[in-house]
Structures are given as structure tokens and as C-alpha cells.
Amino acid sequence: MIRELSKLLRGTPADLREWIIDPSTKKLRLCVLTIIIGFGSYGLTLGLWRAPLMGAYVAVKMPALIFLTLACNGFLNGMLGLLLGSGLGFRQSMVAQLVSFSIAAMVLGSLAPVTFFMAFNAPPPGSEGAAMAHSNFLVAHTFLIAVAGIIANLHLARLLLAVTPDARTAAATLVAWLAGNAFVGAQLSWIMRPFFGTPTIEVALFRPHPFSGTFYETVWNSLQQISGNNGPALLAVIILGIAALHLPVIKRFSNHLKTQPTKQP
């Protein structure tokens, strides 16, 4: 098991291609187990500061969020892979994304001891510094999850470059998959909230009205409020920031395009 996981973390084209070309049941079970343990342990530390019960809730909800996102987008991503000419079928597309989420799970799982002590040493929820601690947790965890996502996306880019006909097809497939997963995953996370646990709100598995509103509506209203009704400008800055964080992924595609032989007319 350790040997297979180390292959995923190294992310060499040959190892990644092997996972996609020969997606054995053993490898699929390993991916599922890695996601449960990695996201579960990190989720425990995510909610632990608010209350041990909140930690237990989030330990279950984070892996569930990943599997629900994959289930909702499985058919769509498989269809997009075929339409874009990636050569990946429905099962291979699902395995590719399982591999990507497994890598993110390993990164976050390895950070769980650090975030555990962050929660352990922070001011308790009922103290004067609780509001500041909560804000710090939001920023820190958002950053760590973003880093894990970028590492996973970089490996997914390597995987697609290894198994698709050319770099342009790989890039189009990656963008389509990420857009679909982000769109569905964001709304599912809204329905399954809370994850961080606000100090002033009672601990609960779900909010009283989980289907009330949408993630996007809430984000837009927040952007408008923060920016003084200049939401479009602030949104553009955020999009540019996300693109900047993905520069390693963009650079890999760019380098691959430069090294590809030019097709003769």
C-alpha cells in the first residue's frame, strides 16, 4: 500500500499512466480508503476547535463531500472527456479524479497533526479572542486546502498529459473537469455546512435550512458588501489570484506544448 501511495505522490507519467490504464479493484479501494482517512483526519481538526462533536461531524462530512461531488459529476466528466477527445472512458475519468482527490487527501492528512495543535492551542470558543481565532482558522484552513488542491491539480495535469493525445486536449479536459467539480462541490459544501463551526452558533450536523439560498448568491452578496458594490472588480481580482496560484500547472502545459513536435499539414 505504501509503495502505491508513494508512486502517486511522485507523480511520474509512467506511474500515473499505470493507474489509469489498469484501474484494478485494489487500487480503487486504496483511493477510497485514502480519501476517507486523509480528509476525515483533517476534517476532525477542522471542527475540533469549536467542539469535539463538531470535529466528529466534519470528519464524516469532508470525505462525504468528495464522494458526493464525484458521484454527481461522474457522468458529466466522463462525457466531457469523450467529447474533448481525451480518449478516457467513464471509468477511467472517474479513476483519474479519484487519484487526484487521493493526492489532496494525503497532503491534508499529513497536515492534520499541525492543524490539531493549532486548534488545541487557540483561545477557546467562549473566550474574548474567539472571533479572531475563528477568522484566523478560516484563513489558515482556506490556504491549506487551496495548496492541497493545487498539488492535486498539478498531478492531475501530469496524468492527463501522460494519457491524452496532446497537451491542448489535456488542458481542455482539466479545465472542464475542474470547473464542473468546483461548481458542484461548492454548492454541496453550502448544503452540508457548517464545517468551521461559528462560535456564536450552536453545534449541529447541518444548518436548520440547508437548501435555503445558494453558495454563489452568498458569495456575490459578500463581495458586493466588502467592495462597496464593486463586486465585479473584486471577483476579477480573485479569479486572477486563483490563476496565479495555478501557475505551476499552466507552466507544465506550456512546456509540454513547446516540446511537442509540430504536425505537418
C-alpha positions as CSV (number, residue, x, y, z in Angstrom):
1,M,0.0,0.0,0.0
2,I,2.8,2.4,0.9
3,R,4.5,1.7,-2.3
4,E,1.4,2.5,-4.4
5,L,0.8,5.7,-2.5
6,S,4.4,6.8,-2.9
7,K,4.0,6.3,-6.7
8,L,1.0,8.7,-6.6
9,L,2.9,11.3,-4.7
10,R,5.9,11.1,-7.0
11,G,3.6,11.6,-10.0
12,T,5.8,10.3,-12.7
13,P,4.0,9.9,-16.1
14,A,4.7,6.2,-16.2
15,D,3.2,5.6,-12.7
16,L,0.2,7.7,-13.3
17,R,-0.5,6.1,-16.7
18,E,-0.4,2.7,-15.0
19,W,-3.1,3.8,-12.6
20,I,-5.4,4.8,-15.4
21,I,-4.7,2.0,-17.9
22,D,-5.1,-0.7,-15.3
23,P,-7.5,0.6,-12.6
24,S,-7.7,-2.6,-10.5
25,T,-10.2,-3.0,-7.7
26,K,-7.3,-3.0,-5.2
27,K,-6.2,0.4,-6.4
28,L,-9.7,1.8,-6.3
29,R,-10.1,0.6,-2.7
30,L,-6.8,2.2,-1.8
31,C,-8.0,5.6,-3.3
32,V,-11.3,5.4,-1.4
33,L,-9.5,4.5,1.9
34,T,-7.0,7.3,1.4
35,I,-9.8,9.8,0.9
36,I,-11.7,8.6,4.0
37,I,-8.6,8.7,6.2
38,G,-6.9,11.8,4.8
39,F,-10.0,14.1,4.5
40,G,-11.5,12.5,7.7
41,S,-8.5,13.2,9.9
42,Y,-8.1,16.7,8.5
43,G,-11.9,17.3,8.9
44,L,-11.6,16.3,12.6
45,T,-9.1,19.0,13.2
46,L,-11.2,21.5,11.2
47,G,-14.2,21.3,13.6
48,L,-12.4,20.3,16.8
49,W,-11.7,23.8,17.9
50,R,-15.5,24.6,18.1
51,A,-16.3,21.3,19.9
52,P,-15.3,17.6,19.8
53,L,-18.8,16.8,18.4
54,M,-18.2,19.3,15.6
55,G,-14.9,17.7,14.8
56,A,-16.6,14.3,14.6
57,Y,-19.3,15.8,12.3
58,V,-16.7,17.3,9.9
59,A,-14.6,14.1,9.9
60,V,-17.6,12.4,8.3
61,K,-18.8,15.3,6.1
62,M,-15.5,16.1,4.4
63,P,-15.0,12.6,2.8
64,A,-18.7,12.5,2.1
65,L,-18.5,15.8,0.2
66,I,-15.7,14.4,-2.0
67,F,-17.6,11.2,-2.8
68,L,-20.9,13.1,-3.5
69,T,-19.1,15.5,-5.8
70,L,-17.6,12.6,-7.7
71,A,-21.0,10.8,-7.9
72,C,-22.8,13.9,-9.1
73,N,-20.2,14.8,-11.7
74,G,-19.1,11.2,-12.7
75,F,-21.3,11.0,-15.8
76,L,-20.7,14.6,-16.9
77,N,-16.9,14.4,-16.5
78,G,-16.8,11.1,-18.4
79,M,-18.9,12.6,-21.2
80,L,-16.7,15.7,-21.3
81,G,-13.6,13.5,-21.5
82,L,-15.0,11.8,-24.5
83,L,-16.3,14.9,-26.2
84,L,-12.9,16.7,-25.8
85,G,-11.1,13.7,-27.4
86,S,-9.1,12.7,-24.3
87,G,-9.5,9.0,-25.1
88,L,-10.7,8.4,-21.5
89,G,-13.9,6.5,-20.9
90,F,-16.3,7.0,-18.0
91,R,-14.5,4.6,-15.7
92,Q,-11.0,6.0,-16.5
93,S,-12.3,9.6,-16.0
94,M,-13.6,8.6,-12.6
95,V,-10.4,6.9,-11.6
96,A,-8.3,9.9,-12.7
97,Q,-10.3,12.2,-10.4
98,L,-10.2,9.6,-7.6
99,V,-6.4,9.7,-7.9
100,S,-6.4,13.5,-7.8
101,F,-8.6,13.6,-4.7
102,S,-6.4,10.9,-3.1
103,I,-3.3,13.1,-3.5
104,A,-5.1,16.0,-1.9
105,A,-6.2,13.7,0.9
106,M,-2.6,12.6,1.6
107,V,-1.5,16.3,1.7
108,L,-4.2,17.3,4.1
109,G,-3.9,14.2,6.2
110,S,-0.2,14.9,6.6
111,L,-1.1,18.4,7.9
112,A,-3.7,17.1,10.4
113,P,-1.2,17.0,13.3
114,V,-0.3,20.6,12.6
115,T,-3.9,21.8,12.5
116,F,-4.7,19.7,15.5
117,F,-2.2,21.7,17.6
118,M,-3.5,24.9,16.0
119,A,-6.9,24.1,17.4
120,F,-5.6,22.8,20.7
121,N,-3.6,26.0,21.4
122,A,-6.1,28.5,20.1
123,P,-8.3,30.6,22.5
124,P,-11.5,28.6,23.4
125,P,-14.8,29.4,21.6
126,G,-16.2,31.2,24.6
127,S,-13.2,33.5,25.2
128,E,-12.7,37.1,24.2
129,G,-10.3,36.1,21.4
130,A,-12.8,33.6,19.9
131,A,-13.8,35.8,17.0
132,M,-10.2,36.5,16.0
133,A,-9.3,32.8,16.4
134,H,-12.2,31.9,14.1
135,S,-11.1,34.3,11.4
136,N,-7.6,33.0,11.6
137,F,-8.8,29.5,11.3
138,L,-10.8,30.4,8.2
139,V,-7.8,32.0,6.5
140,A,-5.4,29.3,7.5
141,H,-7.6,26.3,6.5
142,T,-8.6,28.0,3.3
143,F,-4.9,28.5,2.4
144,L,-4.0,24.9,3.3
145,I,-6.9,23.4,1.4
146,A,-6.0,25.6,-1.6
147,V,-2.4,24.3,-1.5
148,A,-3.6,20.7,-1.4
149,G,-5.9,21.4,-4.3
150,I,-3.1,22.9,-6.4
151,I,-0.8,20.0,-5.7
152,A,-3.6,17.6,-6.7
153,N,-4.3,19.6,-9.9
154,L,-0.6,19.5,-10.8
155,H,-0.7,15.7,-10.6
156,L,-3.9,15.5,-12.5
157,A,-2.3,17.7,-15.2
158,R,0.6,15.3,-15.4
159,L,-1.7,12.4,-15.6
160,L,-3.7,13.9,-18.4
161,L,-0.6,14.8,-20.3
162,A,0.5,11.2,-20.0
163,V,-2.7,9.6,-21.3
164,T,-4.3,12.1,-23.7
165,P,-3.3,12.6,-27.4
166,D,-1.8,16.1,-26.9
167,A,-1.3,19.0,-24.4
168,R,-4.2,21.0,-25.7
169,T,-6.7,18.2,-25.2
170,A,-5.2,17.6,-21.7
171,A,-5.6,21.3,-20.8
172,A,-9.2,21.4,-22.1
173,T,-10.1,18.3,-20.2
174,L,-8.5,19.5,-17.0
175,V,-10.3,22.9,-17.2
176,A,-13.7,21.2,-17.9
177,W,-13.3,18.8,-15.0
178,L,-12.1,21.4,-12.5
179,A,-14.9,23.8,-13.5
180,G,-17.6,21.0,-13.1
181,N,-16.2,19.8,-9.7
182,A,-15.8,23.3,-8.4
183,F,-19.3,24.3,-9.4
184,V,-21.0,21.2,-7.9
185,G,-18.6,20.9,-4.9
186,A,-19.1,24.5,-3.8
187,Q,-22.9,24.1,-3.8
188,L,-22.7,20.8,-2.0
189,S,-20.4,22.3,0.7
190,W,-23.1,25.0,1.1
191,I,-25.8,22.4,1.7
192,M,-23.7,20.4,4.1
193,R,-22.5,23.4,6.1
194,P,-21.2,24.1,8.8
195,F,-17.6,22.9,8.5
196,F,-15.6,25.5,10.5
197,G,-18.2,26.0,13.3
198,T,-19.0,29.6,14.2
199,P,-18.6,30.3,17.9
200,T,-21.9,32.1,18.2
201,I,-24.0,29.3,16.5
202,E,-24.9,26.1,18.2
203,V,-23.1,22.9,17.1
204,A,-25.2,20.9,14.6
205,L,-24.7,18.5,11.8
206,F,-26.5,20.7,9.3
207,R,-28.0,24.2,9.3
208,P,-31.7,24.4,10.0
209,H,-32.5,25.2,6.4
210,P,-29.6,23.6,4.4
211,F,-31.3,24.2,1.0
212,S,-32.0,27.9,1.6
213,G,-30.0,30.1,-0.7
214,T,-27.0,29.1,-2.8
215,F,-23.3,29.3,-2.3
216,Y,-22.9,31.6,-5.3
217,E,-25.6,34.1,-4.2
218,T,-24.0,34.3,-0.7
219,V,-20.5,34.8,-2.2
220,W,-21.8,37.5,-4.6
221,N,-23.6,39.4,-1.8
222,S,-20.5,39.2,0.4
223,L,-18.3,40.5,-2.4
224,Q,-20.7,43.4,-3.0
225,Q,-20.8,44.3,0.7
226,I,-17.0,44.0,1.1
227,S,-16.2,46.0,-2.0
228,G,-18.9,48.7,-1.7
229,N,-20.9,47.4,-4.6
230,N,-17.8,46.8,-6.7
231,G,-18.3,43.1,-6.8
232,P,-17.3,42.5,-10.4
233,A,-13.9,44.2,-9.9
234,L,-13.2,42.2,-6.7
235,L,-14.3,39.0,-8.4
236,A,-11.9,39.7,-11.3
237,V,-9.1,40.1,-8.8
238,I,-10.0,36.8,-7.1
239,I,-10.0,35.0,-10.4
240,L,-6.6,36.4,-11.3
241,G,-5.3,35.3,-7.9
242,I,-6.6,31.7,-8.5
243,A,-4.9,31.7,-11.9
244,A,-1.7,32.9,-10.4
245,L,-1.7,30.1,-7.8
246,H,-2.1,27.7,-10.7
247,L,1.0,29.0,-12.5
248,P,2.9,25.7,-11.9
249,V,0.1,23.8,-13.7
250,I,-0.1,26.4,-16.5
251,K,3.7,26.3,-16.9
252,R,3.7,22.5,-17.2
253,F,1.2,22.6,-20.1
254,S,3.1,25.4,-21.7
255,N,6.4,23.5,-21.5
256,H,4.7,20.4,-22.9
257,L,3.3,22.3,-25.8
258,K,6.8,23.7,-26.7
259,T,8.3,20.2,-26.7
260,Q,5.6,18.6,-28.8
261,P,6.6,18.1,-32.4
262,T,4.7,20.4,-34.9
263,K,2.2,18.4,-37.0
264,Q,2.9,18.6,-40.7
265,P,-0.1,19.8,-42.9
